[in-house]
Amino acid sequence: MKKNIYNIFLSIFLIIILLGLIIIPSIGGTITNKLIKTTFGNTLYVGGTGPGNYSEIQEAVNNAIDGDTIFVYSGDYLADIVIDKSIILIGENRENTIIQDASDGIFVFADKVTVTNFTITHCGGFWDKAGILIRSNDNTICYNNIVNNGVLNGIYLEFASFNNVFNNLIENCQYNGLKLAYSNHNNITGNMISTNKGMGIILHDSSNSNILLNTISKSYWGGINIYDNSNNNLIYHNNLIENDIDNGYDICGNIWDNSVEGNYWDDYTGEDSNGDGIGDIPYYILGNTTQDNYPLMDIYEIPSKPTINGPVNGKPNEEYEYTFLVTDSNNDDIFIYVDWGDNKNTGWLGPYQSSIEIILAHTWSEKGTYLISARAKDTNDIIGFANTFEIYRPKNNVIYNSFLSRLIKRFLLLEKILSVIK
């Protein structure tokens, strides 16, 4: 019965993925988009308690055939997964279906593969390793968290074309967020790429005719950097914020606007005299004579960073309420995810209307300093920036009160003894 319910869930989720592919923009006549053509075969299960379920993802992949779906229940799984068949690999819960502890998280070298709904973390290799490494075509990589990894790229496409990579969170990787080499005609859209130690996105070695629409922030070596004969890429509706060295670098003369709108640059110094949301002068990009002719004056279509208000101090084992407020630029409904800092989280809650106060309560069982972290996503699964709020739970008074009680009793006993002596 449970597996029948999950089969229904899988069907609905896959329809959503296909719809997501359909709405990904293209350049008429320049970019050719191909949708995944995976046929619906059998469903294999990993984790959970069902009869015949596999214990590891790689076991299920080894026993699958082209067209199968592998559904992975929430839990922790070994990384270094090699996918050599045209399958759909889907996690039960994006935050709690975790692939970890190896060099590559997932290595895809079959065509027409879908990987969705996983967290890939604590993986680390050298140079060309990645949370998801793709060396094939016509794949879909979406709705994954690739976070807190070692010396690797978040997502790496090498000799990979006609892939769709959208709505992933790539954060706190020790190298580049997203890297393309010898890769053409890929749609890279709606990804949140933040606080990576290398570049946010790098295109090199003749990576041509790709579409980039993402949010890139706080990358140590630069936001979007393009090298080595990588031409005819369309780069617009990106948010480039607080990237060190440069927000953009391009020695190949690519296209940085769609002839109507360009990108948001947090270091743009021009004005908008007619109030149309477009800067009056171009944004000049380092490396060539390339420019964004229509720089945006405001961040493009992501939910705001949540404001967090509530008591900073409190006691363990008592419930406290916190208020969260998120505004969406398109007035879309939003979902909110709160990590309470004690290995507990809310999951994605919602939908809520934009700009209304969301009140949530939590209890911390131990004393200490905690960091509440919250972020939002809209109904299109576009993720916004996280915000944090530090709180302190001092030592519970139980021990102190117990000591005081014993001390008082001893004084009462001494008082009685003295009265007898008298």
Secondary structure, 3 states (H helix, E strand, C coil): CHHHHHHHHHHHHHHHHHHHHHHCCCCCCCCCCCCCCCCCCCEEEECCCCCCCECCHHHHHHHCCCCCEEEECCEEEECCEEECCCCEEEECCCCCEEEECCCCCEEECCCCCEEECCEEECCCCCCCCEEEEECCCCCEEECCEEEEECCCEEEEEECCCCCEEECCEEEEECCCCEEEECCCCCEEEEEEEECCCCCCEEEECCCCCCEEEEEEECCCCCCEEECCCCCCCEECCCEEECCCCCCEEECCCCECCCCCCCCEECCCCCCCCCCCCECCCCEECECCCCEECCCECCCCCCCCCCEEECCCECCCCCEEEEEEECCCCCCCCEEEEEECCCCCEEEEEEEECCCCEEEEEEECCCCEEEEEEEEEEECCCCECCCEEEEEEECCCCHHHHHHHHHHHHHHHHHHHHHHHHC
